[in-house]
Amino acid sequence: MKAEMAEKVKDFPAKYGRVPHLVVILVGEDPASVSYVTGKAKASAEVGIRNTTIRKPETIAEEELLGIIAGLNADPEVDGILVQLPLPKHIDEEKVIAAIDKAKDVDGFHPLNVAALWQKQPCTLPCTPKGIVKMLKAAGVEIAGKRAVVVGRSNIVGLPVSKLLLDENATVTVTHSRTRDLGEVTRGAEILVVAIGRPKFVTADMVSEGAVVIDVGVNRDPETGRLCGDVDFAAVEPKAAVITPVPGGVGPMTICCLMENTIECFLRRM
Ligand SMILES: Nc1nc2c(c(=O)[nH]1)N[C@@H](CN(C=O)c1ccc(C(=O)N[C@@H](CCC(=O)O)C(=O)O)cc1)CN2
């Protein structure tokens, strides 16, 4: 994807006078967020997208953050604005996301983009769910008619990926921490998407032979301190038809889709 996008962006200066410009705002020093923002800058460089990362201290006032976003909304040279989540507790995340110009919302988190997704209207799709469906298709997984189970109901992943799978004509069940007999439900999955945020939460007995398993989690294994997903990969991989690893699966795909969304927002503005 990155090579294809780089090829396309190469022609933009001649065609449009400039390349797409993505601005990422990072509040605080959370090591995971710092690493994701660095990944976004690196991918931007690979694709030929201009990247500006604005770093602000944990103590920034909500008003100051809203002021920065207002300035970026008004800047004709900015095509995409992304506020790295989570934000510190004293800042209202929903207010900040809603302050981003919908046309520059490369995350697809703005309420108008969310509404458009649920009404099947043209919109910017959230990066992780978009990447998951792209990966399924690229791997040749037939989605239509399949029983898909999504573990997790977050606004960022669980709910939007459920909607995208429904739009692909899967029969979708959304489960969460209060679902009774979760293993009973996940064993019925032909496609299992896990986004619950708990290391190695899905064990081999919760997965049926031949299932397609998508692991969205990025956690630290409490025993080894190494990165791991929400799925016990070593135990589940022998049963799965295909499975995404952590690291190296959904995370990098999320960043690729962010690059794609930035290019789409740029082209809509040209
Ligand atoms: N504004 C946003 N904030 C957050 C989002 C988002 O989509 N928009 N999603 C997550 C974090 N995230 C993107 O920002 C993200 C998570 C993981 C990865 C990734 O590449 N992970 C690597 C491992 C990286 C590591 O070494 O820690 C992998 O899985 O291979 C990219 C992006 C929450 N916030």
Ligand as a Chemical Component Dictionary entry (heavy atoms), coordinates in Angstrom:
data_LIG
# 
_chem_comp.id                   LIG 
_chem_comp.type                 NON-POLYMER 
_chem_comp.pdbx_formal_charge   0 
_chem_comp.three_letter_code    LIG 
# 
loop_
_chem_comp_atom.comp_id 
_chem_comp_atom.atom_id 
_chem_comp_atom.alt_atom_id 
_chem_comp_atom.type_symbol 
_chem_comp_atom.charge 
_chem_comp_atom.model_Cartn_x 
_chem_comp_atom.model_Cartn_y 
_chem_comp_atom.model_Cartn_z 
_chem_comp_atom.pdbx_ordinal 
LIG N1  N1  N 0 -6.127 9.503  17.128 1  
LIG C1  C1  C 0 -5.990 8.188  17.291 2  
LIG N2  N2  N 0 -5.583 7.697  18.469 3  
LIG C2  C2  C 0 -5.465 6.348  18.609 4  
LIG C3  C3  C 0 -5.751 5.466  17.539 5  
LIG C4  C4  C 0 -6.191 6.024  16.321 6  
LIG O1  O1  O 0 -6.505 5.305  15.326 7  
LIG N3  N3  N 0 -6.288 7.385  16.230 8  
LIG N4  N4  N 0 -5.531 4.104  17.666 9  
LIG C5  C5  C 0 -4.733 3.618  18.778 10 
LIG C6  C6  C 0 -3.244 3.699  18.598 11 
LIG N5  N5  N 0 -2.736 3.610  17.221 12 
LIG C7  C7  C 0 -2.914 4.649  16.379 13 
LIG O2  O2  O 0 -2.856 5.782  16.736 14 
LIG C8  C8  C 0 -1.828 2.579  16.843 15 
LIG C9  C9  C 0 -1.631 1.472  17.622 16 
LIG C10 C10 C 0 -0.653 0.522  17.256 17 
LIG C11 C11 C 0 0.104  0.712  16.122 18 
LIG C12 C12 C 0 1.196  -0.216 15.732 19 
LIG O3  O3  O 0 1.755  -0.088 14.673 20 
LIG N6  N6  N 0 1.543  -1.143 16.590 21 
LIG C13 C13 C 0 2.694  -2.000 16.333 22 
LIG C14 C14 C 0 3.480  -2.125 17.616 23 
LIG C15 C15 C 0 4.066  -0.803 17.989 24 
LIG C16 C16 C 0 4.932  -0.858 19.228 25 
LIG O4  O4  O 0 6.081  -1.257 19.102 26 
LIG O5  O5  O 0 4.443  -0.457 20.299 27 
LIG C17 C17 C 0 2.215  -3.336 15.840 28 
LIG O6  O6  O 0 1.101  -3.742 16.201 29 
LIG O7  O7  O 0 2.960  -3.944 15.094 30 
LIG C18 C18 C 0 -0.120 1.807  15.346 31 
LIG C19 C19 C 0 -1.078 2.732  15.699 32 
LIG C20 C20 C 0 -5.068 4.419  20.025 33 
LIG N7  N7  N 0 -5.038 5.833  19.776 34 
# 
loop_
_chem_comp_bond.comp_id 
_chem_comp_bond.atom_id_1 
_chem_comp_bond.atom_id_2 
_chem_comp_bond.value_order 
_chem_comp_bond.pdbx_ordinal 
LIG N1  C1  SING 1  
LIG C1  N2  DOUB 2  
LIG C1  N3  SING 3  
LIG N2  C2  SING 4  
LIG C2  C3  DOUB 5  
LIG C2  N7  SING 6  
LIG C3  C4  SING 7  
LIG C3  N4  SING 8  
LIG C4  O1  DOUB 9  
LIG C4  N3  SING 10 
LIG N4  C5  SING 11 
LIG C5  C6  SING 12 
LIG C5  C20 SING 13 
LIG C6  N5  SING 14 
LIG N5  C7  SING 15 
LIG N5  C8  SING 16 
LIG C7  O2  DOUB 17 
LIG C8  C9  SING 18 
LIG C8  C19 DOUB 19 
LIG C9  C10 DOUB 20 
LIG C10 C11 SING 21 
LIG C11 C12 SING 22 
LIG C11 C18 DOUB 23 
LIG C12 O3  DOUB 24 
LIG C12 N6  SING 25 
LIG N6  C13 SING 26 
LIG C13 C14 SING 27 
LIG C13 C17 SING 28 
LIG C14 C15 SING 29 
LIG C15 C16 SING 30 
LIG C16 O4  DOUB 31 
LIG C16 O5  SING 32 
LIG C17 O6  DOUB 33 
LIG C17 O7  SING 34 
LIG C18 C19 SING 35 
LIG C20 N7  SING 36 
# 
